[in-house]
């Protein structure tokens, strides 16, 4: 399936887990889940009172999966609406993560993936979870995220080239994205947030 995909990696995750007790780690991981759900909902919430609001996932138009210290979002297709949805979701997730839980590094690409969730449960209640998520888009997003030397996310040319420049300008004007030179590891080369 061709889609837009945003891959995020939590920076310093191993050290965080190694240097904190389980209760503290659990609290931050649950906050990270909340951050991704809030981003998926577009910051829309349901009142589950008293004193509790939860993200309204009925508003979600982007898929998501957490795998250890990786958070992945993807769309159903490569339409203009899907581009806007993935960029807005990634932007909200990035902001919330950096301000509230963890610094993250990511990349948005366009390409092909396959997703096949499987859950098998036997009579004893033992489960086999196997959510197959693979494809060139995932590998490309992972590799390009790993090259960056900062906490942030950029829109790769494979994704930005799918939309008109005016859409990018509108997202910049709305403060959803920022045009910024990106530092890369082992190189003095930098890449802009929007174009290679």
SULJO-V398506 format. One record per pair of residues at least 4 apart in sequence whose ideal C-beta (glycine too) atoms are under 8 Angstrom apart, sorted by the first residue. I is the first residue (numbers start at 0). GAP is how many residues later the second one is. D is the distance in Angstrom with one decimal. If there is no record, write none. Layout:
# SULJO-V398506
[[I GAP D] [I GAP D]]
This chain:
# SULJO-V398506
[[0 75 7.6] [0 76 7.8] [0 111 6.6] [0 112 6.2] [0 113 6.8] [0 114 7.6] [1 75 6.8] [1 76 5.3] [1 108 7.2] [1 109 6.9] [1 110 5.4] [2 71 4.9] [2 72 4.7] [2 73 6.6] [2 74 6.3] [2 75 6.3] [2 79 7.2] [2 107 7.3] [2 108 7.5] [2 109 7.6] [2 110 6.1] [2 134 6.8] [3 70 6.8] [3 71 4.6] [3 74 6.1] [3 78 5.6] [3 79 5.8] [3 82 4.2] [3 104 6.4] [3 105 7.4] [3 106 5.3] [3 155 5.6] [3 158 7.8] [4 67 6.8] [4 68 7.1] [4 69 4.4] [4 70 7.7] [4 81 7.6] [4 103 7.1] [4 104 5.6] [4 105 7.6] [4 106 6.8] [4 108 6.1] [4 132 4.6] [4 133 6.3] [4 136 5.5] [5 66 7.1] [5 67 4.4] [5 68 7.3] [5 80 5.6] [5 83 7.1] [5 84 4.2] [5 87 7.8] [5 100 5.9] [5 101 7.3] [5 102 4.6] [5 135 7.1] [5 147 6.9] [6 63 6.8] [6 64 7.9] [6 65 5.4] [6 99 5.6] [6 100 5.8] [6 102 7.7] [6 131 6.7] [6 134 3.6] [6 135 5.5] [6 138 5.5] [7 62 6.8] [7 63 4.4] [7 64 7.4] [7 65 7.9] [7 82 7.7] [7 85 6.8] [7 86 7.5] [7 89 7.5] [7 96 4.6] [7 97 7.0] [7 98 3.8] [7 137 7.3] [7 145 6.8] [8 4 8.0] [8 60 6.2] [8 61 5.7] [8 95 6.5] [8 96 5.3] [8 97 6.8] [8 133 7.8] [8 136 5.6] [8 137 7.3] [9 6 7.8] [9 22 7.5] [9 59 4.2] [9 60 7.7] [9 61 7.6] [9 87 7.9] [9 92 4.7] [9 93 7.7] [9 94 5.7] [10 91 6.8] [10 92 4.5] [10 93 6.4] [10 94 5.8] [10 140 5.9] [11 4 5.5] [11 90 7.4] [11 91 7.1] [12 4 6.4] [12 55 7.6] [12 56 3.7] [12 89 7.2] [13 4 6.1] [13 55 7.7] [14 4 5.8] [15 4 6.1] [15 9 6.9] [15 12 7.4] [15 86 7.4] [16 8 5.6] [19 4 4.4] [19 5 5.2] [20 4 7.1] [21 4 6.1] [22 4 6.6] [23 4 6.8] [24 4 6.2] [25 4 6.3] [26 4 6.5] [27 4 6.4] [27 73 5.5] [27 74 7.1] [28 4 6.7] [29 4 6.5] [30 4 6.4] [30 69 6.2] [30 70 4.8] [31 4 6.6] [31 34 7.6] [31 39 7.5] [31 65 6.9] [31 69 5.0] [31 70 6.4] [32 4 6.3] [32 33 6.9] [33 4 6.1] [33 21 7.2] [34 4 6.5] [34 58 6.0] [34 61 4.1] [34 62 5.4] [34 65 6.3] [34 66 6.0] [35 4 6.3] [35 28 5.6] [35 30 6.9] [35 35 5.7] [35 37 7.8] [35 57 5.8] [36 4 6.3] [36 17 7.7] [36 18 4.0] [36 20 6.4] [37 5 5.8] [37 7 7.9] [37 17 4.9] [37 54 6.6] [37 55 8.0] [37 58 6.0] [38 4 7.8] [38 34 7.7] [38 50 4.8] [38 51 7.4] [38 53 3.9] [38 54 3.7] [38 57 6.5] [39 15 6.7] [39 17 6.1] [39 19 7.9] [39 20 4.1] [39 22 5.9] [39 24 5.7] [39 33 7.6] [39 49 6.1] [40 4 7.0] [40 14 3.9] [40 15 4.9] [40 16 5.7] [40 18 4.8] [40 19 6.0] [41 17 5.5] [41 18 7.9] [41 46 6.7] [41 47 7.5] [41 50 7.2] [42 12 8.0] [42 49 6.3] [43 11 7.1] [43 12 4.3] [43 15 4.6] [44 8 4.2] [44 9 6.4] [44 10 6.0] [44 11 5.8] [45 7 6.7] [45 8 5.4] [45 9 7.6] [45 10 4.8] [46 5 8.0] [46 6 5.8] [47 4 4.7] [47 5 6.6] [47 6 5.4] [59 4 7.9] [60 14 7.5] [60 20 7.8] [60 21 7.6] [60 24 4.7] [61 11 5.0] [61 12 6.9] [61 13 5.8] [61 20 8.0] [61 23 5.3] [61 24 5.8] [61 27 4.7] [62 10 6.7] [62 11 5.1] [62 12 7.4] [62 13 7.8] [62 52 7.2] [63 7 7.0] [63 8 6.8] [63 9 5.0] [63 10 8.0] [64 6 7.7] [64 7 5.2] [64 50 7.9] [64 66 6.2] [64 68 6.2] [65 4 7.3] [65 5 5.4] [65 6 7.9] [66 5 7.1] [66 66 7.8] [69 72 7.8] [70 22 7.1] [70 33 7.3] [71 61 6.8] [71 66 7.0] [71 69 8.0] [72 13 6.2] [72 16 5.5] [72 17 6.4] [72 20 7.3] [73 12 7.4] [73 39 6.2] [73 41 7.4] [73 63 7.8] [74 4 7.9] [74 7 3.8] [74 8 7.8] [74 10 6.2] [74 11 5.3] [75 6 6.5] [76 5 5.3] [77 4 6.2] [77 5 7.2] [77 32 5.5] [77 84 5.6] [78 4 7.1] [79 4 6.7] [79 83 5.9] [79 87 6.8] [80 4 6.2] [81 4 6.3] [82 4 6.3] [82 76 6.8] [82 79 6.2] [82 80 5.2] [82 84 7.0] [83 4 6.1] [83 83 7.2] [83 87 7.5] [84 4 6.1] [85 4 6.0] [85 22 6.1] [85 73 7.8] [86 4 6.1] [86 21 6.7] [86 68 6.7] [86 84 5.9] [86 89 6.0] [86 90 6.4] [87 4 6.4] [87 88 5.8] [88 4 6.2] [89 4 6.1] [89 16 6.7] [89 18 5.8] [89 63 5.6] [90 4 6.4] [90 62 7.9] [90 85 4.8] [90 86 6.5] [91 4 6.2] [92 4 5.9] [92 11 7.6] [93 4 6.3] [93 10 6.3] [93 12 6.9] [93 58 6.9] [93 59 5.1] [94 4 6.1] [95 4 5.5] [95 5 7.4] [96 4 5.4] [96 5 5.5] [96 6 7.2] [96 7 4.7] [97 4 7.8] [97 5 5.6] [97 6 6.9] [97 53 6.0] [102 48 3.6] [103 47 6.3] [103 49 7.4] [104 40 5.3] [104 43 5.3] [104 45 6.8] [104 46 5.9] [104 47 6.5] [104 48 7.1] [105 35 7.6] [105 39 5.3] [105 46 7.6] [105 47 3.7] [105 48 7.9] [106 33 7.9] [106 34 4.7] [106 35 8.0] [106 37 4.3] [106 38 4.4] [106 41 7.5] [106 46 6.4] [106 47 5.9] [106 48 8.0] [106 49 5.7] [107 33 7.2] [107 45 6.6] [107 46 7.3] [107 47 4.7] [107 48 6.2] [107 51 5.0] [108 28 5.3] [108 31 5.1] [108 32 4.6] [108 35 7.0] [108 47 4.6] [108 49 4.8] [108 50 5.5] [109 27 6.9] [109 46 7.7] [109 48 4.6] [109 49 4.4] [109 51 7.9] [109 52 5.5] [110 24 6.8] [110 25 5.1] [110 26 3.0] [110 29 6.0] [110 47 6.2] [111 23 4.9] [111 24 5.7] [111 25 5.8] [112 20 6.5] [112 21 6.8] [112 22 3.5] [112 23 7.8] [112 24 5.0] [112 25 5.6] [113 18 6.7] [113 19 7.4] [113 20 5.8] [113 21 5.5] [114 16 7.3] [114 17 6.8] [114 18 5.0] [115 15 7.5] [115 16 4.2] [116 13 7.9] [116 14 4.6] [116 15 7.6] [117 10 7.3] [117 11 7.5] [117 12 4.5] [117 13 7.0] [117 14 7.2] [118 8 6.4] [118 9 7.2] [118 10 5.8] [118 11 7.9] [119 7 6.9] [119 8 4.3] [120 4 6.6] [120 5 7.1] [120 6 4.9] [120 7 7.7] [121 4 5.1] [121 5 7.9] [132 5 6.5] [133 4 6.2] [134 4 7.3] [135 4 5.9] [136 4 6.2] [137 4 6.2] [138 4 6.2] [139 4 6.2] [139 16 7.5] [139 18 7.1] [140 4 6.1] [140 15 7.5] [141 4 6.3] [142 4 6.8] [143 4 7.5] [143 10 7.9] [143 12 6.0] [144 8 7.9] [145 39 7.9] [146 37 5.1] [146 38 6.0] [147 4 7.1] [147 6 7.3] [147 34 5.9] [147 35 7.1] [147 36 6.1] [147 37 7.3] [148 34 4.4] [148 35 5.8] [148 36 4.6] [149 32 6.5] [149 33 5.5] [151 28 7.6] [151 30 6.9] [151 41 7.8] [153 28 5.4] [153 37 6.7] [153 38 7.7] [153 39 4.6] [153 40 7.5] [154 4 5.3] [154 5 4.9] [154 13 8.0] [154 22 6.6] [154 38 6.3] [154 39 5.5] [155 4 7.0] [155 40 7.0] [156 4 5.3] [156 38 5.8] [156 39 4.3] [157 4 7.8] [159 8 6.2] [159 34 5.3] [159 35 6.3] [162 4 4.2] [162 5 6.7] [163 4 7.8] [164 4 6.2] [165 4 6.3] [166 4 6.6] [167 4 6.4] [167 9 7.3] [167 26 5.7] [168 4 6.2] [169 4 6.2] [170 5 4.4] [170 6 4.7] [171 4 7.5] [171 5 5.6] [171 6 6.9] [171 7 6.2] [176 16 6.3] [176 17 6.9] [177 15 6.1] [178 13 6.1] [178 14 5.6] [178 15 6.0] [179 12 7.0] [179 13 4.8] [180 9 4.1] [180 10 7.4] [180 11 6.2] [181 8 5.5] [181 9 4.8] [181 10 7.0] [181 11 6.3] [182 7 5.8] [183 5 5.8] [183 6 6.5] [183 7 6.8] [190 4 7.8] [190 5 5.8] [191 4 7.9]]
